[in-house]
Amino acid sequence: MSLSMHVSRRLILPVAVWLMWGQGAVWAQEKPVYKCPGNLYTDALSSKEAHEKGCKTLDGAPVTVIQSILPRNAARGGVGGNAGGGSSPKVGGEEQKARDADARRILEAELRKEEEALSGLQKEFNGGQPERRGDERNYQKYLDRTADLKSALTRKEADVAALRRELGKLGSAGK
């Protein structure tokens, strides 16, 4: 732990207490406060219960409880504000089928386009021996282009596989 983190952690509680005291939010404790194993602070135990659980009395220092404020997203029920799902409108069966058909049509068109691009890359790659171009007098340029073609081919194959998986999901969901 760095020195700055150590110092800042030691300063946070006194500063918070001082700020709260200035606002009139620190109250004197009427009941004894116990510190129990597991960093549990409570005043709800009797002295006998506290002794049985191995709790120790905190003397001389009042304990201030500061309630945390929920972040905006948590107060709304999630990032989208719609975590419960109760307020979103439901879609009818026919409309959902139409949406699924549109999604399938779009994915099929995208798959055809990607398969054509993959076919063109495979033809140009020529099994790892692409034709040399006129501007590739330097052999390293040829090797660089071959490596670029291989990586583009790998990416395109992954894209095609992903589109096929998505189409498979739509096919199994619609049945």
C-alpha positions as CSV (number, residue, x, y, z in Angstrom):
1,M,0.0,0.0,0.0
2,S,1.5,3.3,-0.9
3,L,2.0,6.1,1.6
4,S,-0.6,8.4,-0.1
5,M,-3.3,5.7,0.1
6,H,-2.4,5.0,3.7
7,V,-2.6,8.7,4.6
8,S,-5.8,9.3,2.6
9,R,-7.5,6.3,4.3
10,R,-6.6,7.7,7.7
11,L,-7.9,11.1,6.9
12,I,-11.2,10.2,5.4
13,L,-13.0,9.2,8.6
14,P,-12.0,12.2,10.7
15,V,-12.8,14.6,7.9
16,A,-16.2,13.0,7.3
17,V,-16.9,13.1,11.1
18,W,-15.8,16.8,11.2
19,L,-18.0,17.7,8.2
20,M,-21.0,15.8,9.6
21,W,-20.5,17.4,13.0
22,G,-20.5,20.8,11.4
23,Q,-23.9,20.0,9.9
24,G,-25.2,18.8,13.2
25,A,-25.5,15.2,12.2
26,V,-23.4,13.6,14.9
27,W,-25.4,12.4,17.8
28,A,-24.2,11.1,21.2
29,Q,-24.6,7.4,21.7
30,E,-27.1,6.5,24.5
31,K,-26.4,2.7,24.3
32,P,-23.0,1.1,24.3
33,V,-21.7,0.2,20.8
34,Y,-20.0,-3.1,20.3
35,K,-17.5,-4.1,17.7
36,C,-18.0,-7.8,16.9
37,P,-15.9,-10.2,14.9
38,G,-16.2,-9.6,11.1
39,N,-16.1,-5.7,11.5
40,L,-19.8,-5.7,12.7
41,Y,-20.7,-2.6,14.7
42,T,-24.0,-2.8,16.6
43,D,-25.8,-1.4,19.6
44,A,-28.6,-3.9,19.4
45,L,-27.0,-6.5,21.7
46,S,-27.2,-6.8,25.4
47,S,-24.0,-6.9,27.3
48,K,-24.4,-10.7,27.9
49,E,-25.0,-11.4,24.1
50,A,-22.0,-9.2,23.2
51,H,-19.8,-11.0,25.6
52,E,-21.0,-14.4,24.3
53,K,-20.2,-13.4,20.7
54,G,-16.8,-12.0,21.5
55,C,-17.8,-8.4,20.9
56,K,-15.9,-5.5,22.5
57,T,-17.3,-2.2,23.8
58,L,-16.2,0.9,22.0
59,D,-15.5,3.5,24.6
60,G,-14.9,7.2,24.2
61,A,-15.5,7.5,20.4
62,P,-19.0,8.1,19.1
63,V,-19.9,6.1,16.0
64,T,-21.4,7.9,13.1
65,V,-23.4,6.1,10.5
66,I,-23.6,7.8,7.2
67,Q,-26.2,6.4,4.8
68,S,-25.0,5.9,1.3
69,I,-26.9,7.4,-1.6
70,L,-27.9,5.1,-4.4
71,P,-26.4,5.8,-7.8
72,R,-28.9,7.1,-10.4
73,N,-28.8,3.9,-12.4
74,A,-29.4,1.7,-9.3
75,A,-32.3,3.8,-8.2
76,R,-34.0,3.3,-11.6
77,G,-33.4,-0.4,-11.5
78,G,-30.4,-0.8,-13.9
79,V,-28.5,0.8,-16.6
80,G,-31.4,0.9,-19.0
81,G,-33.9,1.9,-16.4
82,N,-35.9,-1.1,-17.4
83,A,-34.4,-3.9,-15.4
84,G,-37.7,-5.2,-14.1
85,G,-39.1,-5.5,-17.6
86,G,-42.6,-4.6,-16.4
87,S,-42.8,-1.3,-18.2
88,S,-41.7,-2.4,-21.6
89,P,-44.5,-3.0,-24.1
90,K,-45.1,-6.6,-25.2
91,V,-44.9,-7.5,-28.9
92,G,-47.7,-9.6,-30.4
93,G,-46.9,-13.0,-31.9
94,E,-47.4,-12.0,-35.5
95,E,-45.3,-8.8,-35.1
96,Q,-42.5,-10.9,-33.5
97,K,-42.6,-13.4,-36.4
98,A,-42.3,-10.5,-38.8
99,R,-39.3,-9.1,-36.9
100,D,-37.7,-12.5,-36.8
101,A,-38.2,-12.9,-40.6
102,D,-36.7,-9.5,-41.2
103,A,-33.7,-10.4,-39.0
104,R,-33.2,-13.7,-40.8
105,R,-33.4,-12.0,-44.2
106,I,-30.8,-9.4,-43.1
107,L,-28.5,-12.0,-41.7
108,E,-28.8,-14.2,-44.9
109,A,-28.0,-11.2,-47.1
110,E,-25.0,-10.3,-44.9
111,L,-23.9,-14.0,-45.0
112,R,-24.0,-14.1,-48.8
113,K,-22.0,-10.9,-49.0
114,E,-19.4,-12.2,-46.6
115,E,-19.2,-15.6,-48.3
116,E,-18.5,-13.8,-51.7
117,A,-15.8,-11.7,-50.1
118,L,-14.3,-14.9,-48.5
119,S,-14.4,-16.6,-51.8
120,G,-12.5,-13.7,-53.5
121,L,-9.9,-13.7,-50.7
122,Q,-9.4,-17.4,-51.0
123,K,-8.9,-17.1,-54.8
124,E,-6.4,-14.2,-54.3
125,F,-4.6,-16.0,-51.5
126,N,-4.2,-19.1,-53.8
127,G,-3.4,-21.5,-51.0
128,G,-0.6,-19.3,-49.6
129,Q,1.0,-18.6,-53.0
130,P,-0.7,-15.4,-54.3
131,E,0.4,-14.1,-57.7
132,R,3.1,-11.5,-57.5
133,R,2.2,-8.0,-58.6
134,G,4.4,-5.7,-60.7
135,D,4.9,-3.3,-57.8
136,E,6.3,-6.1,-55.6
137,R,9.8,-6.2,-56.9
138,N,10.9,-6.3,-53.3
139,Y,10.2,-9.8,-52.0
140,Q,9.4,-8.4,-48.5
141,K,6.5,-6.5,-50.0
142,Y,5.1,-9.8,-51.4
143,L,5.6,-11.5,-48.1
144,D,3.8,-8.7,-46.3
145,R,0.9,-8.8,-48.7
146,T,0.7,-12.6,-48.2
147,A,0.6,-12.2,-44.5
148,D,-2.1,-9.5,-44.7
149,L,-4.2,-11.7,-47.0
150,K,-3.9,-14.6,-44.6
151,S,-5.0,-12.5,-41.6
152,A,-7.9,-11.0,-43.7
153,L,-8.9,-14.5,-44.7
154,T,-8.9,-15.6,-41.1
155,R,-11.0,-12.6,-40.0
156,K,-13.5,-13.2,-42.9
157,E,-13.8,-16.9,-42.0
158,A,-14.6,-15.9,-38.4
159,D,-17.2,-13.4,-39.6
160,V,-18.9,-16.1,-41.8
161,A,-18.9,-18.5,-38.9
162,A,-20.4,-15.9,-36.6
163,L,-23.2,-15.1,-39.1
164,R,-24.0,-18.8,-39.4
165,R,-24.2,-19.2,-35.6
166,E,-26.6,-16.3,-35.5
167,L,-28.7,-17.8,-38.2
168,G,-28.7,-21.1,-36.3
169,K,-30.0,-19.3,-33.2
170,L,-32.8,-17.8,-35.2
171,G,-33.7,-21.1,-36.7
172,S,-33.8,-22.9,-33.4
173,A,-35.8,-20.1,-31.7
174,G,-38.4,-20.0,-34.5
175,K,-39.2,-23.8,-34.3
